[in-house]
Structure formats: structure tokens, C-alpha cells
Amino acid sequence: MFDAPTWLRWLAFGLSLSGITAIFVLSGATALRDDFQFFPPPSRQSWQHKAFLILFRVFLYPLIALTLFVFEPSAQGRLVWLWVLGSLLMVAGFGMAFRITFQMGWRNAFGEKRGLMTTGWFSRSRNPVYIFTWLGLIGWALVAQSSLVTVLLLAWALLYVFAPIFEEPWLAEQYGETYLDYKRNVPRFFRL
């Protein structure tokens, strides 16, 4: 789409990769140390909340730029169908992820105790936002058709595989037996 030089593509890839890597490292430190909490952040005013938002933006914005740098619309039959399918998955996946996030409440989604969601999509999955985001990520990869973009999207998908592991102890602490009952009855992602 944009005729960006190779060095600029690699810069965007490197920045994005560094953002997601930092999130993984800090989240890993949370798992390994009892005296450290990165995700979910302890409060909206905490350094952890600010750092997470900054690092996620360092990951996301260069990823978007890289996608624009490498995107080449093609009139070749198979690639057009991949682009159309990918576009549909992106719109449906990210659209539903945003819709569910807004229904839950933006602050509730980012670590503030605003009420445990157990109805609607949350009655089928404890993490419907992650599931729909995965659909959007698959679509993004189909549209971009770039190995560099796909590597970053896979890292994002992996982040959402591990995020519930960090969120569940916090939810149990915040909501007690109510959450534990919910956890027993509703799958983390989905039932096959």
C-alpha cells in the first residue's frame, strides 16, 4: 500500500516485537514472583496500568504501520478471496470483541472491580473478548499476507492464551466464591 523502505518495515516489526516481548516478560515476572504484580494492574492509577497501556500501544501502532507497509492488494483470484474472507473475519471478530468489551465496561475490562460479568456471551465463555479477537487476528493475517505481520499476530494470540492465567487469581480474590462457582460452570474459552 505504501512503498516503505525495507529498513522502515524492520523498524516497525522490531518496535512492535519489543512492546509485546516486554508485556510477556513483565507478566512472566508476575507469575514467578509473589511480591510483583504487573497484569492485571493493581489499580488504574498504578505504574503497571500506565506501563501496560504504553507497551500495548508500542506493540499495536507499529503493527498497524507494518501492515500498511506490506499490504499489496492483488487481483489474483485466490488472493482476492483470502482478502475478502480476512476482511470479514476482521470486522466480525474485532467488532464483537469491542462490543462485548463496551458491554462489560472498559474499566472493568482493564482491571477495575466493576462487577463480574456472567450473562450474555460470558455465560458461554469466561473470555469471549479473547475468542472474538482471535477471529479478528486470523482475518488480519489473511488480509496482510505477510510473515512479519503474522509473527506479531501470533504473539498477540498467545498473549490472550496466557492472559486468563494471570487474571483468574485476581478475579477469585476480588469476587470470591461467586467467581469460583462461575469458573466451575463456564469454560475458560469454549467447550468442544
DASUL-V12610 format. One record per backbone hydrogen bond with DSSP energy under -1.0 kcal/mol. NH is the residue of the N-H (numbers start at 1). CO is the residue of the C=O. If there is no record, write none. Layout:
NH	CO
NH	CO
//
This chain:
2	68
4	2
9	5
10	6
11	7
12	8
13	9
14	10
15	11
16	12
17	13
18	14
19	15
20	16
21	17
22	18
23	19
24	20
25	21
26	22
27	23
28	24
29	25
30	26
31	27
32	28
33	29
46	43
50	46
51	47
52	48
53	49
54	50
55	51
56	52
57	53
58	54
59	55
60	56
61	57
63	59
64	60
65	61
66	62
67	63
68	64
69	65
70	66
71	67
80	76
81	77
82	78
83	79
84	80
85	81
86	82
87	83
88	84
89	85
90	86
91	87
92	88
93	89
94	90
95	91
96	92
97	93
98	94
99	95
100	96
101	97
102	98
103	99
104	100
105	101
109	105
111	108
112	107
114	112
122	119
123	120
124	121
125	121
126	187
131	127
132	128
133	129
134	130
135	131
136	132
137	133
138	134
139	135
140	136
141	137
142	138
143	139
144	140
145	141
150	146
151	147
152	148
153	149
154	150
155	151
156	152
157	153
158	154
159	155
160	156
162	158
163	159
165	162
166	162
167	163
168	164
171	167
172	168
173	169
174	170
175	171
176	172
178	175
180	176
181	177
182	178
183	179
184	180
185	181
186	182
//
